[in-house]
């Protein structure tokens, strides 16, 4: 029996020959079959490589009630990011857990230490002591280079049924999406790759084996629309979690919505482009300097607004009239920093100086039984805290 072996160069020559044959005969079947096969081969290769860096996470919960003594377990996924045993997952996967166990691809079960968690970005960092042997970490990519339409692949443990692999494309990028009453300051990756309970915390990968995101959330009422945290955001979060065990964010203590041209044209009030303040948090630096929120509840083209508040238009001389400008300026600020605000209200401009605080950490939830479920992203929300 003869065995055929094609070198890479021979295979390329064969593809070129198929292309010539296709052009000449108008019959694309041979070439199409070859291309599909190569895509399948690459998907299998990506899975085999990435599965070794993907782990199953089991979080145990014990009731604090001394009579009920209820217990439960949550499941999720994670990705090994270095040879020292650092694992990235979602904060909601391990939130409130009394015990965390990680299962490696070879079946090894290891106790995990929670290094830090950031509920706002939904990122958590774990550490395990890896046994001797080869445990290749995942290669982290550059999420800023992602393009809409690019193929992505997801690995995880949906419903705890074992390793599962799914494919999709980058279908868009979300901004300022409210999740569990918090807000992603960075963009989030929208993908058609299905995400189910148990997939959360697993890697979203490109065709070159590079992790470009951490699967995190699903969209309310939709099918095959999920969200992943960009890996560039995860990198910066992990750095702070290693250093401080938490992410230190600046805090002014206001929430608001950006005034659009449509709103300005519809409302007979002196409005300017900027962040319309709709709430001032108790005990915040904003309350200390007397920033004022709106009190007039209205609905404009089906969207709720609270009018009458001050409008923040600039910070330290930089405009914050759009979400893009706001995000850019916010990245530059730090807790305990003194900043200058320019605000408008009723056509009057005023300038104030304030020292930013540190955004309070939400209280840890009580330990209780739960089933890990990806957070649901409500549609059409833009509620910006600062």
PyMOL commands that set and color helices and strands:
alter all, ss='L'
color gray80, all
select helices_A, chain A and resi 8-25+29-51+91-94+143-145+158-160+231-244+261-266+285-288+323-332
alter helices_A, ss='H'
color red, helices_A
select strands_A, chain A and resi 54-62+71-80+86-89+99-103+109-111+113-118+123-127+139-140+151-156+164-174+178-179+182-183+188-191+203-205+210-219+226-230+250-251+254-258+275-280+296-300+303-307+311-315+318-319+338-345+348-355+357-358+375-377+384-385
alter strands_A, ss='S'
color yellow, strands_A
deselect
rebuild
show_as cartoon
